[in-house]
Amino acid sequence: VTGSWNTFKGVNCTDITVTKCDFTGGGRLKGFPGLYSVFLRVRARQGERTSGWVTSARFQRYCNVTVGPPKNISVTPGQGSLIIHFSPPFDVIREATFGYRVHYWEKAGTKQVRGPFKENSIVLDNLTPFRVYCLQMEAQLIVRDRNICRPGPSLSNVSCHETTASDSTSLQVILIPVWIFLFVVVLTGACLFLFLKYESRVKYWFQAPPNIPEQIKEYLKDPDEPIFEALDMDSSPKDDAWDSVSIISSPEKEQDDVLQTL
């Protein structure tokens, strides 16, 4: 700021016909150190006519830079956790560093935030096994020992991942069917023992109820008819009829035969 204007000889930004120029590759301010305040000026020329210089607003790399999300994000599901690996949005020199935050939420749940982290590897633990979690990453540029403006971060795209089971959960998944099987076996044995012990009573409880005779059913349909007459009418005379009767012997005849013999 206090120095004189410098011409960037390492790049061709003089007498160009386009309205933009990348001049960060040469000159005494090569790469524009992050804490430098840089002013640029530009003018136009047409033939023999030249405009006056126009000076740009102050540019400070760490204040005006656009910080994107972390790059190369990879997520590995763990036992009730998600392991996240990533790389910084761009390289920084020693006076600056990045702080990272993770925005995550269970699918159709409330968003939560963890951070800031300084490492390029983050473990989201204490998550529910077999649940789908979605997450976004953000990176924030932090200048060490300087209270200057910090550019706003931007979030990465949303990615969703399902957690795996922890050791205790896996053991429970194995033991639950075993417990159910043992319970069914014990319950079946208890029912069989009670049936054998109280077999007669069980048969009494489950035996079919006695049938009502047909005559009684007819009487119940027509209560005005005397029940005894109904029984007589229903009695079939054919049941007491015989085609012929033969007397084979009688006690009186046997007694006469005995006397004659004497």
Residue frames as qw, qx, qy, qz and C-alpha x, y, z in Angstrom:
[[0.000, 0.886, 0.463, 0.000, 0.00, 0.00, 0.00],
 [0.253, -0.882, 0.087, 0.387, 2.80, 2.39, 0.88],
 [0.539, -0.211, 0.548, 0.604, 4.99, 1.39, -2.05],
 [0.247, 0.449, -0.337, -0.790, 4.99, 2.53, -5.64],
 [0.848, 0.338, 0.116, -0.392, 3.00, 1.02, -8.46],
 [0.402, -0.362, 0.794, 0.278, 4.56, -2.12, -9.90],
 [0.650, 0.414, -0.356, -0.529, 4.32, -3.48, -13.39],
 [0.818, -0.130, 0.553, -0.090, 3.74, -7.20, -13.59],
 [0.275, 0.624, -0.603, -0.414, 6.27, -8.27, -16.16],
 [0.268, -0.154, 0.951, 0.006, 5.75, -11.98, -15.60],
 [0.389, 0.505, 0.769, -0.045, 2.33, -11.90, -17.24],
 [0.136, 0.181, 0.435, 0.871, 0.98, -10.10, -20.23],
 [0.007, -0.717, -0.643, 0.270, -1.63, -7.68, -18.92],
 [0.029, -0.597, 0.111, 0.794, -0.68, -4.76, -21.19],
 [0.345, 0.375, -0.451, -0.733, -2.38, -3.88, -24.45],
 [0.149, 0.148, 0.977, 0.031, -4.82, -6.78, -24.23],
 [0.316, -0.155, -0.427, -0.833, -8.22, -6.82, -25.92],
 [0.524, -0.434, -0.726, -0.096, -10.11, -8.85, -23.29],
 [0.319, -0.727, 0.057, -0.605, -11.57, -7.48, -20.09],
 [0.818, -0.551, 0.144, -0.080, -9.84, -9.85, -17.68],
 [0.507, 0.615, -0.555, 0.237, -6.28, -10.83, -16.89],
 [0.886, -0.434, -0.127, 0.108, -4.64, -13.33, -14.55],
 [0.308, 0.782, -0.356, 0.408, -1.68, -11.43, -13.15],
 [0.713, -0.643, 0.221, -0.169, -0.98, -13.46, -10.00],
 [0.970, 0.051, 0.029, 0.234, 1.94, -15.32, -11.53],
 [0.655, 0.325, -0.080, 0.678, 4.65, -12.67, -11.68],
 [0.043, -0.803, 0.058, -0.591, 6.13, -9.50, -10.23],
 [0.113, 0.383, -0.658, 0.638, 7.30, -8.66, -6.76],
 [0.556, -0.121, 0.456, -0.684, 3.92, -9.59, -5.27],
 [0.455, 0.132, -0.814, -0.336, 3.86, -13.02, -6.85],
 [0.392, -0.269, -0.876, 0.077, 0.99, -15.05, -5.47],
 [0.326, -0.611, -0.049, -0.720, -0.37, -12.09, -3.48],
 [0.256, 0.013, -0.818, 0.514, 0.47, -13.04, 0.13],
 [0.268, -0.582, -0.757, -0.126, -2.70, -13.47, 2.09],
 [0.319, -0.707, -0.397, 0.491, -2.18, -10.57, 4.48],
 [0.248, -0.102, 0.243, 0.932, -1.18, -8.01, 1.86],
 [0.334, 0.740, 0.412, -0.412, -3.61, -5.29, 0.86],
 [0.404, 0.012, 0.581, 0.707, -3.34, -4.90, -2.89],
 [0.362, 0.713, 0.203, -0.565, -4.71, -2.12, -5.11],
 [0.531, 0.187, 0.637, 0.527, -4.94, -2.48, -8.86],
 [0.246, 0.682, 0.050, -0.687, -5.37, 0.20, -11.49],
 [0.525, 0.277, 0.707, 0.386, -6.35, -0.10, -15.10],
 [0.225, 0.618, -0.041, -0.752, -6.86, 2.23, -18.08],
 [0.706, 0.474, 0.520, 0.078, -8.13, 1.90, -21.64],
 [0.110, -0.541, 0.398, 0.733, -6.51, 3.02, -24.86],
 [0.651, 0.566, 0.505, 0.022, -7.91, 3.39, -28.34],
 [0.560, 0.706, 0.081, 0.426, -5.52, 4.49, -31.03],
 [0.359, 0.409, -0.286, 0.789, -3.82, 7.65, -29.85],
 [0.444, -0.595, 0.045, -0.669, -6.38, 8.26, -27.13],
 [0.475, -0.018, -0.797, 0.374, -5.79, 6.99, -23.60],
 [0.506, -0.726, -0.319, -0.339, -8.13, 7.14, -20.62],
 [0.180, -0.683, 0.509, -0.492, -7.18, 8.00, -17.09],
 [0.294, 0.118, -0.919, 0.234, -6.30, 5.38, -14.51],
 [0.702, -0.436, -0.140, -0.545, -9.09, 3.71, -12.54],
 [0.057, 0.373, -0.833, 0.404, -8.07, 2.27, -9.17],
 [0.632, -0.292, -0.678, -0.234, -9.82, -0.82, -7.82],
 [0.633, -0.681, 0.101, -0.355, -10.94, -1.30, -4.27],
 [0.159, -0.598, 0.766, -0.175, -8.49, -2.81, -1.84],
 [0.897, 0.051, -0.382, -0.215, -8.06, -6.54, -2.27],
 [0.277, -0.542, 0.740, -0.285, -6.91, -8.73, 0.59],
 [0.460, 0.147, -0.833, -0.271, -6.65, -12.37, -0.29],
 [0.207, -0.148, -0.913, 0.319, -7.71, -13.88, 3.03],
 [0.232, 0.345, 0.448, -0.792, -10.57, -11.42, 3.37],
 [0.525, 0.440, -0.129, -0.717, -11.96, -11.38, -0.17],
 [0.138, 0.214, -0.925, -0.282, -11.29, -14.93, -1.25],
 [0.799, -0.079, -0.125, -0.582, -14.21, -17.25, -1.92],
 [0.204, -0.335, 0.899, -0.194, -13.78, -20.31, 0.28],
 [0.706, 0.018, -0.508, -0.493, -15.36, -23.39, -1.18],
 [0.879, -0.371, 0.155, -0.256, -16.20, -26.61, 0.66],
 [0.466, -0.490, 0.720, 0.158, -13.58, -29.27, 1.38],
 [0.614, 0.460, -0.495, -0.408, -12.56, -31.41, -1.57],
 [0.501, 0.231, -0.834, -0.007, -12.27, -35.17, -2.07],
 [0.542, -0.301, 0.468, -0.630, -14.79, -35.98, 0.66],
 [0.574, 0.029, -0.800, -0.171, -15.12, -39.70, 1.41],
 [0.591, -0.383, 0.348, -0.619, -17.34, -41.25, 4.09],
 [0.433, 0.113, -0.894, 0.010, -16.88, -44.72, 5.58],
 [0.709, -0.493, -0.121, -0.490, -19.73, -46.13, 7.72],
 [0.208, 0.328, -0.821, 0.418, -18.57, -47.50, 11.06],
 [0.378, -0.374, -0.833, 0.156, -20.08, -49.18, 14.10],
 [0.201, -0.835, -0.472, 0.200, -22.63, -46.54, 15.07],
 [0.242, -0.712, 0.140, 0.644, -20.44, -43.88, 13.46],
 [0.659, 0.724, 0.139, 0.145, -19.36, -42.22, 10.22],
 [0.596, -0.446, 0.243, 0.623, -15.66, -41.69, 9.41],
 [0.432, 0.888, 0.157, -0.019, -15.05, -38.69, 7.12],
 [0.601, -0.272, 0.292, 0.692, -11.86, -37.96, 5.17],
 [0.372, 0.892, 0.248, 0.064, -11.31, -34.85, 3.01],
 [0.590, 0.037, 0.051, 0.805, -8.75, -32.33, 1.78],
 [0.057, -0.602, -0.229, 0.763, -8.71, -28.50, 2.15],
 [0.508, 0.793, 0.296, -0.162, -10.32, -26.27, -0.50],
 [0.564, 0.743, -0.200, 0.300, -6.89, -24.85, -1.44],
 [0.737, -0.070, -0.330, 0.586, -3.38, -24.64, -0.03],
 [0.197, -0.961, -0.026, -0.193, -2.60, -21.95, 2.54],
 [0.476, 0.486, -0.497, 0.538, 0.68, -20.72, 3.94],
 [0.458, -0.105, -0.722, 0.508, 1.77, -20.76, 7.54],
 [0.081, -0.027, 0.337, -0.938, -0.15, -17.70, 8.75],
 [0.653, 0.000, -0.047, -0.756, -3.54, -19.24, 7.95],
 [0.082, -0.028, 0.995, -0.057, -5.35, -22.50, 8.53],
 [0.494, -0.230, -0.513, -0.663, -8.77, -24.04, 8.00],
 [0.335, -0.031, 0.750, -0.570, -11.43, -24.97, 10.51],
 [0.332, -0.088, -0.795, -0.500, -13.96, -27.62, 9.49],
 [0.488, 0.018, 0.525, -0.697, -17.53, -28.24, 10.60],
 [0.091, -0.131, -0.941, -0.299, -19.91, -31.08, 9.88],
 [0.551, 0.030, 0.149, -0.821, -23.64, -30.50, 9.47],
 [0.224, 0.004, -0.961, -0.165, -25.42, -33.82, 9.86],
 [0.588, -0.040, 0.289, -0.754, -28.90, -35.13, 10.56],
 [0.359, 0.118, 0.926, -0.021, -30.80, -38.37, 10.64],
 [0.044, -0.222, -0.661, -0.716, -32.97, -38.65, 7.57],
 [0.355, -0.644, -0.478, -0.481, -36.15, -36.62, 8.22],
 [0.597, -0.553, -0.415, 0.407, -34.58, -35.46, 11.51],
 [0.123, -0.987, -0.024, 0.100, -33.17, -32.27, 13.01],
 [0.641, 0.598, -0.247, 0.413, -29.88, -30.88, 11.70],
 [0.664, -0.708, 0.046, 0.236, -26.91, -30.83, 14.10],
 [0.437, 0.811, -0.305, 0.242, -23.42, -29.32, 13.84],
 [0.830, -0.459, 0.052, 0.312, -20.08, -30.55, 15.16],
 [0.634, 0.395, 0.000, 0.665, -16.83, -28.64, 15.08],
 [0.549, 0.742, -0.357, -0.142, -14.68, -26.80, 14.44],
 [0.916, -0.185, 0.254, 0.248, -12.07, -29.46, 13.67],
 [0.037, 0.832, -0.436, -0.341, -8.55, -28.81, 12.42],
 [0.437, -0.223, 0.836, 0.246, -7.79, -32.33, 11.24],
 [0.430, 0.285, -0.514, -0.685, -8.62, -33.66, 7.79],
 [0.439, -0.130, -0.881, -0.122, -10.28, -36.70, 9.31],
 [0.423, -0.251, 0.314, -0.812, -13.42, -36.58, 11.46],
 [0.233, -0.168, -0.958, 0.015, -15.29, -39.34, 13.29],
 [0.518, -0.298, -0.012, -0.802, -18.99, -38.80, 13.95],
 [0.264, -0.014, -0.943, 0.200, -19.63, -41.21, 16.80],
 [0.190, 0.244, 0.694, -0.650, -22.55, -42.02, 19.13],
 [0.475, 0.137, -0.354, -0.793, -24.88, -42.49, 16.17],
 [0.781, 0.026, 0.453, -0.430, -27.76, -44.96, 16.07],
 [0.276, -0.192, 0.870, 0.361, -26.86, -48.20, 14.25],
 [0.243, 0.372, 0.843, 0.303, -28.70, -49.12, 11.04],
 [0.155, 0.845, 0.359, -0.364, -29.87, -45.53, 10.49],
 [0.547, 0.517, 0.278, 0.596, -29.35, -43.30, 7.45],
 [0.272, -0.765, -0.113, 0.573, -27.56, -40.01, 8.19],
 [0.515, 0.732, 0.196, 0.400, -27.06, -37.15, 5.74],
 [0.515, -0.626, -0.014, 0.585, -24.22, -34.65, 6.05],
 [0.439, 0.844, 0.033, 0.306, -22.58, -31.56, 4.59],
 [0.694, -0.271, -0.095, 0.661, -19.06, -30.23, 5.15],
 [0.150, 0.971, 0.058, 0.175, -17.88, -26.65, 5.43],
 [0.710, -0.035, -0.131, 0.691, -14.42, -25.09, 5.62],
 [0.096, -0.987, -0.125, -0.033, -13.67, -21.71, 7.20],
 [0.613, 0.453, -0.233, 0.604, -10.43, -19.84, 6.67],
 [0.549, -0.819, -0.121, 0.120, -8.80, -18.74, 9.94],
 [0.444, 0.690, -0.298, 0.488, -5.86, -16.32, 10.04],
 [0.726, -0.344, -0.430, 0.413, -3.60, -16.91, 13.01],
 [0.425, -0.422, -0.235, 0.766, -3.04, -14.11, 15.50],
 [0.004, 0.038, 0.253, 0.967, -4.99, -11.64, 13.38],
 [0.254, 0.527, 0.674, -0.451, -8.46, -10.27, 13.97],
 [0.148, 0.244, -0.428, -0.858, -9.38, -9.64, 10.36],
 [0.733, 0.192, 0.058, -0.650, -12.51, -10.41, 8.43],
 [0.382, -0.118, 0.912, 0.092, -13.24, -14.03, 7.66],
 [0.400, 0.112, -0.539, -0.732, -14.85, -15.00, 4.37],
 [0.758, -0.042, 0.324, -0.565, -18.10, -16.86, 4.67],
 [0.286, -0.193, 0.924, 0.164, -17.94, -20.62, 4.14],
 [0.671, 0.180, -0.318, -0.645, -19.94, -22.61, 1.64],
 [0.730, -0.165, 0.603, -0.274, -21.39, -26.07, 2.20],
 [0.029, -0.224, 0.894, 0.387, -20.63, -29.20, 0.23],
 [0.601, -0.075, -0.513, -0.608, -23.28, -31.26, -1.51],
 [0.713, -0.302, 0.405, -0.486, -25.50, -33.47, 0.65],
 [0.508, 0.233, -0.821, -0.114, -24.50, -37.13, 0.92],
 [0.765, -0.354, 0.196, -0.501, -26.33, -39.83, 2.91],
 [0.414, 0.325, -0.843, 0.108, -24.89, -42.98, 4.47],
 [0.826, -0.414, -0.208, -0.321, -26.18, -45.82, 6.68],
 [0.217, -0.637, 0.675, -0.301, -24.36, -46.69, 9.88],
 [0.642, 0.073, -0.762, -0.054, -23.45, -50.27, 10.73],
 [0.766, -0.574, -0.233, -0.171, -24.11, -52.21, 13.92],
 [0.137, -0.720, 0.597, -0.325, -21.91, -51.94, 16.98],
 [0.284, 0.200, -0.929, 0.126, -20.54, -55.07, 18.68],
 [0.253, 0.116, 0.739, -0.614, -23.25, -55.02, 21.34],
 [0.626, 0.348, 0.034, -0.697, -25.97, -54.53, 18.73],
 [0.544, 0.331, -0.716, -0.286, -24.64, -57.42, 16.63],
 [0.084, 0.067, -0.937, 0.332, -24.69, -59.65, 19.72],
 [0.437, 0.241, 0.493, -0.713, -28.27, -58.63, 20.44],
 [0.632, 0.369, -0.324, -0.599, -29.29, -59.40, 16.86],
 [0.438, 0.218, -0.870, -0.052, -27.86, -62.92, 17.28],
 [0.004, -0.020, -0.859, 0.511, -29.29, -63.55, 20.76],
 [0.509, 0.129, 0.182, -0.832, -32.85, -62.35, 20.13],
 [0.741, 0.132, -0.483, -0.447, -33.79, -65.29, 17.82],
 [0.423, 0.106, -0.859, 0.270, -32.15, -67.71, 20.28],
 [0.175, 0.032, 0.605, -0.776, -34.18, -66.27, 23.16],
 [0.649, 0.136, -0.078, -0.745, -37.39, -66.51, 21.14],
 [0.669, 0.151, -0.703, -0.191, -36.66, -70.15, 20.22],
 [0.247, 0.042, -0.839, 0.484, -35.94, -71.11, 23.85],
 [0.366, 0.062, 0.377, -0.849, -39.10, -69.34, 25.00],
 [0.723, 0.134, -0.325, -0.595, -41.21, -71.24, 22.46],
 [0.563, 0.119, -0.814, 0.071, -39.64, -74.57, 23.51],
 [0.043, -0.005, -0.738, 0.674, -40.25, -73.91, 27.22],
 [0.509, 0.107, 0.153, -0.840, -43.81, -72.74, 26.57],
 [0.717, 0.132, -0.541, -0.420, -44.56, -75.83, 24.47],
 [0.428, 0.070, -0.854, 0.289, -43.15, -78.14, 27.15],
 [0.164, 0.037, 0.576, -0.800, -45.19, -76.44, 29.87],
 [0.644, 0.120, -0.098, -0.749, -48.40, -76.74, 27.83],
 [0.674, 0.123, -0.706, -0.177, -47.73, -80.45, 27.16],
 [0.222, 0.049, -0.820, 0.526, -47.07, -81.11, 30.87],
 [0.364, 0.088, 0.391, -0.841, -50.30, -79.39, 31.92],
 [0.695, 0.137, -0.362, -0.607, -52.29, -81.27, 29.28],
 [0.579, 0.076, -0.810, 0.047, -51.01, -84.66, 30.44],
 [0.076, -0.004, -0.729, 0.680, -51.64, -83.79, 34.08],
 [0.390, 0.329, 0.440, -0.738, -55.18, -82.50, 33.55],
 [0.063, 0.033, -0.800, -0.596, -56.12, -84.58, 30.50],
 [0.047, -0.488, -0.872, 0.011, -59.53, -85.69, 31.80],
 [0.003, 0.703, 0.364, -0.611, -60.50, -82.19, 32.81],
 [0.037, 0.409, -0.416, -0.812, -59.37, -80.80, 29.48],
 [0.062, -0.176, -0.883, -0.432, -61.44, -83.40, 27.64],
 [0.032, -0.622, -0.729, 0.283, -64.44, -82.48, 29.80],
 [0.011, 0.640, 0.066, -0.766, -63.99, -78.80, 28.98],
 [0.163, 0.413, -0.525, -0.726, -63.71, -79.41, 25.26],
 [0.233, 0.223, 0.940, 0.108, -66.28, -82.21, 24.79],
 [0.162, -0.265, -0.501, -0.807, -69.21, -81.53, 22.50],
 [0.415, -0.034, 0.426, -0.803, -72.49, -80.47, 24.19],
 [0.350, 0.229, 0.905, -0.077, -75.36, -83.07, 24.26],
 [0.117, -0.138, -0.582, -0.793, -77.73, -83.05, 21.31],
 [0.479, 0.146, 0.394, -0.770, -81.42, -82.18, 21.78],
 [0.393, 0.244, 0.880, 0.104, -83.77, -84.94, 20.55],
 [0.008, 0.197, 0.550, 0.812, -85.69, -84.17, 17.40],
 [0.259, -0.651, -0.701, -0.130, -89.05, -84.42, 19.24],
 [0.338, -0.667, -0.301, 0.591, -87.96, -81.72, 21.67],
 [0.197, -0.169, 0.318, 0.912, -86.78, -79.55, 18.80],
 [0.109, -0.426, -0.685, -0.581, -90.19, -79.91, 17.10],
 [0.337, -0.721, -0.582, 0.165, -91.94, -79.04, 20.34],
 [0.326, -0.507, -0.073, 0.794, -89.78, -75.98, 20.79],
 [0.073, 0.088, 0.493, 0.863, -90.78, -74.87, 17.31],
 [0.445, -0.416, -0.435, -0.663, -94.51, -75.28, 18.17],
 [0.016, 0.134, -0.757, 0.640, -95.01, -75.01, 21.96],
 [0.613, -0.051, 0.094, -0.783, -98.83, -75.14, 21.64],
 [0.813, 0.068, -0.524, -0.246, -98.74, -78.84, 20.78],
 [0.760, -0.560, 0.280, -0.177, -98.64, -81.12, 23.90],
 [0.051, 0.656, -0.748, -0.092, -95.29, -82.74, 24.13],
 [0.510, -0.096, 0.846, -0.123, -96.59, -86.26, 24.91],
 [0.715, 0.559, 0.348, -0.235, -98.92, -86.22, 21.92],
 [0.377, 0.812, -0.402, -0.193, -96.05, -85.03, 19.79],
 [0.209, -0.466, 0.859, 0.008, -93.97, -87.93, 21.04],
 [0.646, 0.202, 0.712, -0.188, -96.83, -90.40, 20.27],
 [0.632, 0.728, 0.078, -0.256, -97.28, -88.95, 16.81],
 [0.226, 0.763, -0.591, -0.132, -93.61, -89.19, 16.10],
 [0.500, -0.268, 0.821, -0.060, -93.48, -92.79, 17.30],
 [0.476, 0.296, -0.615, -0.554, -93.63, -95.02, 14.26],
 [0.852, -0.103, 0.320, -0.401, -96.03, -98.01, 14.58],
 [0.817, 0.437, -0.372, -0.057, -93.89, -99.86, 12.12],
 [0.097, 0.571, -0.738, 0.348, -91.29, -100.28, 14.83],
 [0.481, -0.168, 0.722, -0.468, -93.71, -102.56, 16.82],
 [0.843, 0.306, 0.000, -0.442, -95.10, -104.53, 13.83],
 [0.343, -0.348, 0.853, 0.185, -94.04, -108.09, 12.97],
 [0.504, 0.205, -0.602, -0.584, -94.84, -110.19, 9.96],
 [0.813, -0.195, -0.510, -0.202, -95.32, -113.38, 12.04],
 [0.384, -0.606, 0.539, -0.441, -95.00, -114.61, 15.62],
 [0.784, 0.065, -0.616, -0.035, -93.72, -118.06, 16.52],
 [0.605, -0.632, 0.350, -0.333, -93.83, -119.53, 20.04],
 [0.485, 0.413, -0.767, 0.072, -90.97, -121.92, 20.47],
 [0.513, -0.225, -0.784, 0.266, -91.65, -122.90, 24.06],
 [0.359, -0.668, 0.026, -0.652, -93.40, -121.77, 27.18],
 [0.091, -0.365, 0.778, -0.503, -92.89, -122.54, 30.86],
 [0.734, -0.022, 0.359, -0.576, -96.36, -124.19, 31.20],
 [0.876, 0.339, -0.267, -0.218, -95.77, -126.60, 28.33],
 [0.384, 0.480, -0.735, 0.287, -92.40, -127.57, 29.70],
 [0.374, -0.270, 0.667, -0.585, -94.02, -128.34, 33.07],
 [0.866, 0.142, 0.129, -0.461, -96.70, -130.61, 31.42],
 [0.733, 0.456, -0.505, -0.015, -94.04, -132.52, 29.54],
 [0.074, 0.436, -0.782, 0.440, -92.20, -133.18, 32.77],
 [0.622, -0.104, 0.513, -0.582, -95.36, -134.57, 34.49],
 [0.890, 0.295, -0.121, -0.326, -96.15, -136.85, 31.57],
 [0.515, 0.497, -0.680, 0.159, -92.68, -138.25, 31.70],
 [0.208, -0.309, 0.763, -0.529, -93.03, -139.10, 35.37]]
